Amino acid sequence: MAEQTFTVVGTARGTNGVMKVRWTNDYIGHYKRVHHKGCTDIDFHEINKPMTKLEALEWLLANKELTDEQQEVVYIKKAEKMRKLRLANKHKEKQEQQVA
């Protein structure tokens, strides 16, 4: 199964004050939604080609000026995504070994 891809990535602060990474394929629609929900510090960026969440995080770190807080949130989310990918690959290898 192919991993979902996105054309917009960025950060926004929720009503609880927590900064989060956000992905979407609809820049304007998503901006309006999060703004309507009360999010602040909305900072979305269009990506030049569709990317997975992990690829988009790497692009964001390499191509945009981020505040210290944004960098922290992006690095944490990147570590979570890398860990999830590593565990999925390990599980897949284990299943392939059992079949062989």
Secondary structure as GFF3:
##gff-version 3
##sequence-region A 1 100
A	DSSP	beta_strand	6	13	.	.	.	ID=ss1
A	DSSP	beta_strand	19	24	.	.	.	ID=ss2
A	DSSP	alpha_helix	27	36	.	.	.	ID=ss3
A	DSSP	beta_strand	40	51	.	.	.	ID=ss4
A	DSSP	alpha_helix	53	63	.	.	.	ID=ss5
A	DSSP	alpha_helix	68	99	.	.	.	ID=ss6
###
